[in-house]
Amino acid sequence: YEDGILRIITPFPKEAIELLEGCKEMVDLEIIDVRENPGEA
């Protein structure tokens, strides 16, 4: 978490987006960028 931005690293971007979209009902958030990480980070 830095400057109001939370970075989530996952090899499953589709599932992460679905999870974050569901969280939008509970907290104010905006998805800025989605990139797939194949597990090399």
Backbone as XML, in Angstrom:
<?xml version="1.0"?>
<chain id="A" units="angstrom">
  <residue number="1" name="TYR">
    <atom name="N" x="0.860" y="-1.178" z="0.000"/>
    <atom name="CA" x="0.000" y="0.000" z="0.000"/>
    <atom name="C" x="0.891" y="1.220" z="0.000"/>
  </residue>
  <residue number="2" name="GLU">
    <atom name="N" x="0.741" y="2.056" z="-1.022"/>
    <atom name="CA" x="1.573" y="3.254" z="-1.130"/>
    <atom name="C" x="0.781" y="4.355" z="-1.831"/>
  </residue>
  <residue number="3" name="ASP">
    <atom name="N" x="0.766" y="5.536" z="-1.263"/>
    <atom name="CA" x="0.075" y="6.691" z="-1.845"/>
    <atom name="C" x="-1.391" y="6.395" z="-2.159"/>
  </residue>
  <residue number="4" name="GLY">
    <atom name="N" x="-2.038" y="5.630" z="-1.307"/>
    <atom name="CA" x="-3.451" y="5.326" z="-1.512"/>
    <atom name="C" x="-3.703" y="4.237" z="-2.527"/>
  </residue>
  <residue number="5" name="ILE">
    <atom name="N" x="-2.661" y="3.557" z="-2.973"/>
    <atom name="CA" x="-2.813" y="2.496" z="-3.971"/>
    <atom name="C" x="-2.393" y="1.169" z="-3.351"/>
  </residue>
  <residue number="6" name="LEU">
    <atom name="N" x="-3.258" y="0.187" z="-3.479"/>
    <atom name="CA" x="-2.975" y="-1.164" z="-3.000"/>
    <atom name="C" x="-2.648" y="-2.029" z="-4.205"/>
  </residue>
  <residue number="7" name="ARG">
    <atom name="N" x="-1.494" y="-2.650" z="-4.184"/>
    <atom name="CA" x="-1.080" y="-3.522" z="-5.289"/>
    <atom name="C" x="-1.302" y="-4.974" z="-4.871"/>
  </residue>
  <residue number="8" name="ILE">
    <atom name="N" x="-1.993" y="-5.706" z="-5.714"/>
    <atom name="CA" x="-2.243" y="-7.127" z="-5.466"/>
    <atom name="C" x="-1.551" y="-7.903" z="-6.577"/>
  </residue>
  <residue number="9" name="ILE">
    <atom name="N" x="-0.653" y="-8.807" z="-6.205"/>
    <atom name="CA" x="0.068" y="-9.616" z="-7.176"/>
    <atom name="C" x="-0.540" y="-11.005" z="-7.154"/>
  </residue>
  <residue number="10" name="THR">
    <atom name="N" x="-1.011" y="-11.455" z="-8.314"/>
    <atom name="CA" x="-1.672" y="-12.752" z="-8.380"/>
    <atom name="C" x="-1.490" y="-13.384" z="-9.753"/>
  </residue>
  <residue number="11" name="PRO">
    <atom name="N" x="-1.391" y="-14.707" z="-9.823"/>
    <atom name="CA" x="-1.368" y="-15.366" z="-11.124"/>
    <atom name="C" x="-2.784" y="-15.562" z="-11.679"/>
  </residue>
  <residue number="12" name="PHE">
    <atom name="N" x="-3.795" y="-15.084" z="-10.957"/>
    <atom name="CA" x="-5.188" y="-15.253" z="-11.347"/>
    <atom name="C" x="-5.885" y="-13.896" z="-11.475"/>
  </residue>
  <residue number="13" name="PRO">
    <atom name="N" x="-5.564" y="-13.109" z="-12.520"/>
    <atom name="CA" x="-6.120" y="-11.755" z="-12.621"/>
    <atom name="C" x="-7.635" y="-11.723" z="-12.743"/>
  </residue>
  <residue number="14" name="LYS">
    <atom name="N" x="-8.228" y="-12.665" z="-13.451"/>
    <atom name="CA" x="-9.686" y="-12.671" z="-13.619"/>
    <atom name="C" x="-10.374" y="-12.821" z="-12.258"/>
  </residue>
  <residue number="15" name="GLU">
    <atom name="N" x="-9.900" y="-13.743" z="-11.452"/>
    <atom name="CA" x="-10.478" y="-13.966" z="-10.135"/>
    <atom name="C" x="-10.263" y="-12.759" z="-9.222"/>
  </residue>
  <residue number="16" name="ALA">
    <atom name="N" x="-9.100" y="-12.123" z="-9.346"/>
    <atom name="CA" x="-8.823" y="-10.936" z="-8.530"/>
    <atom name="C" x="-9.782" y="-9.809" z="-8.884"/>
  </residue>
  <residue number="17" name="ILE">
    <atom name="N" x="-10.046" y="-9.634" z="-10.171"/>
    <atom name="CA" x="-10.987" y="-8.593" z="-10.601"/>
    <atom name="C" x="-12.374" y="-8.882" z="-10.051"/>
  </residue>
  <residue number="18" name="GLU">
    <atom name="N" x="-12.810" y="-10.130" z="-10.121"/>
    <atom name="CA" x="-14.126" y="-10.498" z="-9.595"/>
    <atom name="C" x="-14.210" y="-10.199" z="-8.099"/>
  </residue>
  <residue number="19" name="LEU">
    <atom name="N" x="-13.155" y="-10.508" z="-7.362"/>
    <atom name="CA" x="-13.128" y="-10.245" z="-5.929"/>
    <atom name="C" x="-13.209" y="-8.745" z="-5.655"/>
  </residue>
  <residue number="20" name="LEU">
    <atom name="N" x="-12.423" y="-7.966" z="-6.372"/>
    <atom name="CA" x="-12.410" y="-6.512" z="-6.161"/>
    <atom name="C" x="-13.727" y="-5.872" z="-6.572"/>
  </residue>
  <residue number="21" name="GLU">
    <atom name="N" x="-14.333" y="-6.347" z="-7.651"/>
    <atom name="CA" x="-15.631" y="-5.817" z="-8.069"/>
    <atom name="C" x="-16.661" y="-6.038" z="-6.970"/>
  </residue>
  <residue number="22" name="GLY">
    <atom name="N" x="-16.615" y="-7.191" z="-6.309"/>
    <atom name="CA" x="-17.528" y="-7.476" z="-5.208"/>
    <atom name="C" x="-17.278" y="-6.573" z="-4.011"/>
  </residue>
  <residue number="23" name="CYS">
    <atom name="N" x="-16.027" y="-6.179" z="-3.811"/>
    <atom name="CA" x="-15.676" y="-5.309" z="-2.677"/>
    <atom name="C" x="-16.157" y="-3.879" z="-2.885"/>
  </residue>
  <residue number="24" name="LYS">
    <atom name="N" x="-16.408" y="-3.490" z="-4.132"/>
    <atom name="CA" x="-16.834" y="-2.124" z="-4.422"/>
    <atom name="C" x="-18.126" y="-1.751" z="-3.692"/>
  </residue>
  <residue number="25" name="GLU">
    <atom name="N" x="-18.939" y="-2.747" z="-3.368"/>
    <atom name="CA" x="-20.183" y="-2.479" z="-2.648"/>
    <atom name="C" x="-19.924" y="-2.114" z="-1.187"/>
  </residue>
  <residue number="26" name="MET">
    <atom name="N" x="-18.778" y="-2.529" z="-0.654"/>
    <atom name="CA" x="-18.467" y="-2.310" z="0.756"/>
    <atom name="C" x="-17.516" y="-1.139" z="0.987"/>
  </residue>
  <residue number="27" name="VAL">
    <atom name="N" x="-16.607" y="-0.900" z="0.050"/>
    <atom name="CA" x="-15.622" y="0.177" z="0.190"/>
    <atom name="C" x="-15.504" y="0.936" z="-1.121"/>
  </residue>
  <residue number="28" name="ASP">
    <atom name="N" x="-15.072" y="2.177" z="-1.025"/>
    <atom name="CA" x="-14.873" y="3.002" z="-2.204"/>
    <atom name="C" x="-13.520" y="2.660" z="-2.803"/>
  </residue>
  <residue number="29" name="LEU">
    <atom name="N" x="-13.528" y="2.031" z="-3.978"/>
    <atom name="CA" x="-12.268" y="1.699" z="-4.624"/>
    <atom name="C" x="-12.404" y="1.808" z="-6.126"/>
  </residue>
  <residue number="30" name="GLU">
    <atom name="N" x="-11.263" y="1.944" z="-6.760"/>
    <atom name="CA" x="-11.204" y="2.031" z="-8.218"/>
    <atom name="C" x="-10.093" y="1.108" z="-8.684"/>
  </residue>
  <residue number="31" name="ILE">
    <atom name="N" x="-10.378" y="0.276" z="-9.654"/>
    <atom name="CA" x="-9.359" y="-0.597" z="-10.240"/>
    <atom name="C" x="-8.656" y="0.218" z="-11.317"/>
  </residue>
  <residue number="32" name="ILE">
    <atom name="N" x="-7.365" y="0.443" z="-11.135"/>
    <atom name="CA" x="-6.594" y="1.289" z="-12.047"/>
    <atom name="C" x="-5.947" y="0.478" z="-13.162"/>
  </residue>
  <residue number="33" name="ASP">
    <atom name="N" x="-5.403" y="-0.678" z="-12.817"/>
    <atom name="CA" x="-4.654" y="-1.453" z="-13.814"/>
    <atom name="C" x="-4.673" y="-2.916" z="-13.394"/>
  </residue>
  <residue number="34" name="VAL">
    <atom name="N" x="-4.690" y="-3.794" z="-14.371"/>
    <atom name="CA" x="-4.626" y="-5.227" z="-14.100"/>
    <atom name="C" x="-3.582" y="-5.814" z="-15.039"/>
  </residue>
  <residue number="35" name="ARG">
    <atom name="N" x="-2.626" y="-6.520" z="-14.436"/>
    <atom name="CA" x="-1.592" y="-7.197" z="-15.210"/>
    <atom name="C" x="-1.424" y="-8.597" z="-14.662"/>
  </residue>
  <residue number="36" name="GLU">
    <atom name="N" x="-1.241" y="-9.557" z="-15.532"/>
    <atom name="CA" x="-1.029" y="-10.923" z="-15.090"/>
    <atom name="C" x="0.422" y="-11.111" z="-14.646"/>
  </residue>
  <residue number="37" name="ASN">
    <atom name="N" x="0.605" y="-11.830" z="-13.545"/>
    <atom name="CA" x="1.926" y="-12.177" z="-13.066"/>
    <atom name="C" x="2.009" y="-13.698" z="-13.088"/>
  </residue>
  <residue number="38" name="PRO">
    <atom name="N" x="2.879" y="-14.285" z="-13.896"/>
    <atom name="CA" x="2.959" y="-15.743" z="-14.010"/>
    <atom name="C" x="3.677" y="-16.410" z="-12.832"/>
  </residue>
  <residue number="39" name="GLY">
    <atom name="N" x="3.915" y="-15.681" z="-11.763"/>
    <atom name="CA" x="4.545" y="-16.273" z="-10.593"/>
    <atom name="C" x="6.036" y="-16.037" z="-10.517"/>
  </residue>
  <residue number="40" name="GLU">
    <atom name="N" x="6.534" y="-15.062" z="-11.242"/>
    <atom name="CA" x="7.971" y="-14.779" z="-11.246"/>
    <atom name="C" x="8.348" y="-13.559" z="-10.410"/>
  </residue>
  <residue number="41" name="ALA">
    <atom name="N" x="7.395" y="-12.972" z="-9.697"/>
    <atom name="CA" x="7.677" y="-11.767" z="-8.914"/>
    <atom name="C" x="8.304" y="-12.107" z="-7.590"/>
  </residue>
</chain>
